[in-house]
Amino acid sequence: MKKFLFITTLTPKALLSPLRASLFDLYKDSLNAQSYPNWEALLIGEEEKKQGRIIFKKTDAVSKGDKLKVAYEYLLSLEVKPDYIIRLDDDDLISQYALEYAAKHEFDCCSDLYHTFYDIASGLVSQQHRDWLPNTIIHKYEHAVAAYGDSGQPLFSQDHSQAWHRYYADKKIHFVPKKHPVYLRILSPTTITSKIDPLLSGKFESIDMNAYSAYLKGFGKWRSFNLNDFEYYHPQLLKAWETFSGQTIRPRKRNFLDFFR
């Protein structure tokens, strides 16, 4: 039976806004909801513990790159290696059927052809074809740990938008159907704010929603939520935003900024 290992670098607790904490809970729910049983998840952060199939690994590393180095050391220490590696951010959701589907196919990597985005402030979805592979794909282990490029770093730890599509250009990529994406990338204004000032990211009042609206224009055309594989999470995502912002989402409004009023 094929074995899958998720790798996640955790947001430092000092930067964990209430909204991001809610998304982290949903992220864990999406792991535990997997219809395929042979998986584990390695979470690199500030704790050392185990919760079922989820392994928390403590490190003093701060940057994502350094945390991925810790993950690589963990992989090297395993006597029995996983068959596949999947990077997943701690505010994104994996389809509950992704591993079951992937286990039925042979590939070097399994990926979404269309990047799928969910805007938590409006409840809308966008699917956009891009020239690079998404952050969350299913790597065959031998490729995930392969040294690549001038840096010589393992492939899974490199920038997905720069390295992965080049590495896999002459290899077998299995693209999943557009209606059944591997994962859902959650876009949040608190993530954007935290890049500017981490101390403000936990406060709705500090968010520039006009700037966030401009940011979202780069993600293609936004439509009503219509992804059956993630339907369970839609009301929970709506509730997470409304609890954080105090704003009720009104999906029939046509003016994008009306979602934030």
MIMIZA-811187 format. One record per residue (C-alpha): residue number from 1; residue in three letters; chain; x, y, z. Coordinates in steps of 0.001 Angstrom, whole numbers. Layout:
N
> resi:resn:chain:xx:yy:zz
> NUM:ALA:A:X:Y:Z
...
***
This chain:
261
> resi:resn:chain:xx:yy:zz
> 1:MET:A:0:0:0
> 2:LYS:A:1456:3345:-1030
> 3:LYS:A:2511:5698:1779
> 4:PHE:A:2066:9488:1636
> 5:LEU:A:3803:12064:3835
> 6:PHE:A:2610:15650:4147
> 7:ILE:A:5189:18294:5093
> 8:THR:A:4040:21574:6612
> 9:THR:A:6051:24471:8005
> 10:LEU:A:3981:26033:10770
> 11:THR:A:3308:29727:11227
> 12:PRO:A:5082:30950:14411
> 13:LYS:A:2600:31227:17269
> 14:ALA:A:3508:34878:17787
> 15:LEU:A:2207:35582:14259
> 16:LEU:A:-860:33366:14455
> 17:SER:A:-3871:35653:14064
> 18:PRO:A:-7300:34407:15229
> 19:LEU:A:-8298:33906:11602
> 20:ARG:A:-5115:32000:10766
> 21:ALA:A:-5661:29813:13842
> 22:SER:A:-9144:28941:12569
> 23:LEU:A:-7696:28039:9176
> 24:PHE:A:-5095:25842:10869
> 25:ASP:A:-7881:23892:12571
> 26:LEU:A:-9568:23357:9189
> 27:TYR:A:-6236:22329:7666
> 28:LYS:A:-5935:19571:10305
> 29:ASP:A:-9542:18549:9709
> 30:SER:A:-8803:18109:6010
> 31:LEU:A:-5883:15819:6834
> 32:ASN:A:-7891:13690:9209
> 33:ALA:A:-10754:13453:6704
> 34:GLN:A:-8617:11577:4153
> 35:SER:A:-10472:8653:2603
> 36:TYR:A:-7123:6893:2072
> 37:PRO:A:-5610:5599:5334
> 38:ASN:A:-1867:5269:4702
> 39:TRP:A:-514:8738:5373
> 40:GLU:A:1323:10808:7962
> 41:ALA:A:1912:14538:8298
> 42:LEU:A:5110:16187:9540
> 43:LEU:A:4543:19649:11020
> 44:ILE:A:7678:21693:11676
> 45:GLY:A:7204:24302:14391
> 46:GLU:A:7539:24975:18119
> 47:GLU:A:6195:21756:19651
> 48:GLU:A:7250:18112:19894
> 49:LYS:A:4274:15756:20036
> 50:LYS:A:2123:13364:18058
> 51:GLN:A:-1620:13438:17416
> 52:GLY:A:-2692:10329:15552
> 53:ARG:A:-977:10441:12169
> 54:ILE:A:160:14042:12693
> 55:ILE:A:3749:14434:13940
> 56:PHE:A:4836:17777:15389
> 57:LYS:A:8604:18364:15154
> 58:LYS:A:10161:21090:17316
> 59:THR:A:12833:23383:15893
> 60:ASP:A:14429:26750:16590
> 61:ALA:A:14373:27477:12851
> 62:VAL:A:12343:30542:11908
> 63:SER:A:12276:30777:8112
> 64:LYS:A:10330:28379:5914
> 65:GLY:A:13549:27392:4147
> 66:ASP:A:15261:26415:7379
> 67:LYS:A:12209:24473:8524
> 68:LEU:A:12226:22550:5258
> 69:LYS:A:15851:21626:5980
> 70:VAL:A:14637:20110:9253
> 71:ALA:A:12031:18172:7278
> 72:TYR:A:14737:16880:4931
> 73:GLU:A:16833:15678:7869
> 74:TYR:A:13767:13885:9198
> 75:LEU:A:13251:12171:5834
> 76:LEU:A:16857:10993:5787
> 77:SER:A:16452:9521:9277
> 78:LEU:A:13520:7300:8304
> 79:GLU:A:14292:3613:7863
> 80:VAL:A:11192:3159:5715
> 81:LYS:A:10701:6022:3292
> 82:PRO:A:7294:7231:2135
> 83:ASP:A:6370:6676:-1501
> 84:TYR:A:5160:10255:-1976
> 85:ILE:A:5795:13703:-469
> 86:ILE:A:3258:16542:-357
> 87:ARG:A:3962:20067:831
> 88:LEU:A:870:21740:2280
> 89:ASP:A:657:25158:3951
> 90:ASP:A:-1025:25364:7344
> 91:ASP:A:-3863:27550:6066
> 92:ASP:A:-4758:25487:2989
> 93:LEU:A:-7039:22462:2532
> 94:ILE:A:-6313:19119:889
> 95:SER:A:-9140:17246:-821
> 96:GLN:A:-10291:14275:1221
> 97:TYR:A:-10076:12163:-1951
> 98:ALA:A:-6656:13350:-3172
> 99:LEU:A:-4637:10417:-1838
> 100:GLU:A:-7218:7792:-2780
> 101:TYR:A:-7224:9150:-6335
> 102:ALA:A:-3424:9415:-6558
> 103:ALA:A:-2890:5875:-5262
> 104:LYS:A:-4683:4518:-8336
> 105:HIS:A:-2267:6134:-10790
> 106:GLU:A:1405:5961:-11679
> 107:PHE:A:3278:9256:-12061
> 108:ASP:A:6357:11258:-11183
> 109:CYS:A:4120:14000:-9818
> 110:CYS:A:373:14474:-9524
> 111:SER:A:-848:18044:-9786
> 112:ASP:A:-3682:20433:-10456
> 113:LEU:A:-3510:21844:-13977
> 114:TYR:A:-5663:24753:-12801
> 115:HIS:A:-4569:26487:-9599
> 116:THR:A:-7626:26758:-7353
> 117:PHE:A:-8061:29729:-5011
> 118:TYR:A:-10642:30522:-2357
> 119:ASP:A:-11070:34091:-1120
> 120:ILE:A:-12149:33876:2481
> 121:ALA:A:-13488:37453:2529
> 122:SER:A:-16065:36806:-194
> 123:GLY:A:-16543:33040:-320
> 124:LEU:A:-15711:33028:-4033
> 125:VAL:A:-13486:30655:-5984
> 126:SER:A:-11101:31177:-8889
> 127:GLN:A:-9371:28588:-11054
> 128:GLN:A:-6476:29832:-13136
> 129:HIS:A:-4055:28126:-15506
> 130:ARG:A:-478:29196:-14809
> 131:ASP:A:2878:28300:-16330
> 132:TRP:A:4190:26664:-13172
> 133:LEU:A:3101:23927:-10801
> 134:PRO:A:1183:24802:-7614
> 135:ASN:A:2735:24743:-4153
> 136:THR:A:885:21538:-3281
> 137:ILE:A:1557:18645:-5624
> 138:ILE:A:2181:14968:-4947
> 139:HIS:A:5870:14223:-5563
> 140:LYS:A:7211:10732:-5984
> 141:TYR:A:9722:10415:-3147
> 142:GLU:A:12804:9960:-5334
> 143:HIS:A:12060:13243:-7099
> 144:ALA:A:11090:15151:-3954
> 145:VAL:A:14504:14549:-2378
> 146:ALA:A:16556:14869:-5581
> 147:ALA:A:19185:17629:-5548
> 148:TYR:A:18313:20110:-8289
> 149:GLY:A:19776:23261:-9807
> 150:ASP:A:22682:25396:-8701
> 151:SER:A:21639:25310:-5053
> 152:GLY:A:21770:21527:-4872
> 153:GLN:A:18841:21615:-2458
> 154:PRO:A:16218:18838:-2508
> 155:LEU:A:13463:19625:-4985
> 156:PHE:A:10584:19674:-2482
> 157:SER:A:12243:22507:-525
> 158:GLN:A:12674:24773:-3543
> 159:ASP:A:10365:27507:-4860
> 160:HIS:A:7499:25767:-6617
> 161:SER:A:7036:28596:-9135
> 162:GLN:A:10692:28568:-10154
> 163:ALA:A:11949:24994:-10068
> 164:TRP:A:9262:22346:-10152
> 165:HIS:A:7890:22774:-13679
> 166:ARG:A:11431:22776:-15041
> 167:TYR:A:12405:19630:-13165
> 168:TYR:A:9275:17749:-14249
> 169:ALA:A:9329:18980:-17867
> 170:ASP:A:10572:15622:-19188
> 171:LYS:A:8816:13456:-16603
> 172:LYS:A:5343:12021:-16187
> 173:ILE:A:2909:14553:-14710
> 174:HIS:A:-604:13368:-13962
> 175:PHE:A:-3045:16288:-13933
> 176:VAL:A:-6271:15826:-11987
> 177:PRO:A:-9696:16896:-13317
> 178:LYS:A:-10450:20606:-12930
> 179:LYS:A:-13617:19882:-10936
> 180:HIS:A:-11686:17814:-8388
> 181:PRO:A:-8577:19802:-7400
> 182:VAL:A:-5887:18300:-5196
> 183:TYR:A:-6050:21247:-2822
> 184:LEU:A:-7649:24576:-2142
> 185:ARG:A:-5369:27544:-1582
> 186:ILE:A:-6985:29930:898
> 187:LEU:A:-6359:33630:309
> 188:SER:A:-6699:35899:3320
> 189:PRO:A:-6068:39619:3883
> 190:THR:A:-4378:38800:7189
> 191:THR:A:-1660:36923:5310
> 192:ILE:A:-1013:39958:3121
> 193:THR:A:-983:42285:6134
> 194:SER:A:1436:40058:8040
> 195:LYS:A:4028:40536:5303
> 196:ILE:A:3896:44260:6020
> 197:ASP:A:3444:44327:9792
> 198:PRO:A:2931:41056:11716
> 199:LEU:A:1545:42949:14728
> 200:LEU:A:-1408:44189:12655
> 201:SER:A:-2354:40917:10990
> 202:GLY:A:-4655:39849:13832
> 203:LYS:A:-6824:42979:13712
> 204:PHE:A:-9587:43361:11146
> 205:GLU:A:-9663:47122:11667
> 206:SER:A:-6071:47420:10452
> 207:ILE:A:-6666:45693:7124
> 208:ASP:A:-6715:47733:3917
> 209:MET:A:-9468:45912:2047
> 210:ASN:A:-9007:48115:-1025
> 211:ALA:A:-5405:46931:-1299
> 212:TYR:A:-6543:43345:-764
> 213:SER:A:-9161:43732:-3502
> 214:ALA:A:-6457:44940:-5880
> 215:TYR:A:-4325:41947:-4937
> 216:LEU:A:-7144:39533:-5754
> 217:LYS:A:-7459:40856:-9297
> 218:GLY:A:-4316:38903:-10150
> 219:PHE:A:-6095:35589:-9557
> 220:GLY:A:-8446:35571:-12536
> 221:LYS:A:-12226:35568:-12582
> 222:TRP:A:-14007:34919:-9294
> 223:ARG:A:-17138:32758:-9239
> 224:SER:A:-19582:31304:-6738
> 225:PHE:A:-18316:28331:-4749
> 226:ASN:A:-18921:25127:-6733
> 227:LEU:A:-16345:22571:-5579
> 228:ASN:A:-18103:19451:-4305
> 229:ASP:A:-14937:17952:-2801
> 230:PHE:A:-14593:20954:-467
> 231:GLU:A:-18283:21647:161
> 232:TYR:A:-18005:20524:3795
> 233:TYR:A:-15559:23337:4533
> 234:HIS:A:-17373:26182:2803
> 235:PRO:A:-19743:27090:5684
> 236:GLN:A:-16873:26765:8156
> 237:LEU:A:-14723:29123:6107
> 238:LEU:A:-17588:31623:5922
> 239:LYS:A:-18034:31408:9686
> 240:ALA:A:-14294:31847:10321
> 241:TRP:A:-14260:35084:8338
> 242:GLU:A:-17466:36435:9848
> 243:THR:A:-16237:35672:13375
> 244:PHE:A:-12948:37447:12713
> 245:SER:A:-14284:40455:10802
> 246:GLY:A:-17802:40875:12119
> 247:GLN:A:-18801:41185:8472
> 248:THR:A:-21568:39130:6867
> 249:ILE:A:-20681:37830:3422
> 250:ARG:A:-23261:38760:784
> 251:PRO:A:-22409:36655:-2290
> 252:ARG:A:-25024:38258:-4579
> 253:LYS:A:-23295:41629:-4597
> 254:ARG:A:-21614:42352:-7945
> 255:ASN:A:-19215:45076:-6861
> 256:PHE:A:-16255:43205:-5392
> 257:LEU:A:-15701:45736:-2606
> 258:ASP:A:-19282:45233:-1457
> 259:PHE:A:-18187:41898:-37
> 260:PHE:A:-16156:43794:2542
> 261:ARG:A:-18774:46296:3706
***
